[in-house]
Amino acid sequence: MSNQNQIDQITERVERLLLRYEELQRTNALLDEQVGVLTHECESLKSRLSAARARVEALIERLPESSGHPIKTPTGSER
């Protein structure tokens, strides 16, 4: 094989690697963006769950006492 042929092959492979690298960078940027969105969504859902749990606890506290039977709260404590 001639020297020029080897150089051409190496050049072609390097160009393909550079294209692949650029594709991977774009994919990584998109994935980073999705992770950010999902992290924000997860934090929002955790906050909503906590607020709902607090509302349920408050409603349970307002329930009248039953005839000697303890009421189990969502946290497992008894009233």
Summary of the structure (lengths in Angstrom):
residues: 79
radius of gyration: 30.3
end to end distance: 87.2
largest distance: 97.5
contacts: 146
relative contact order: 0.06
helix: 76%
strand: 3%
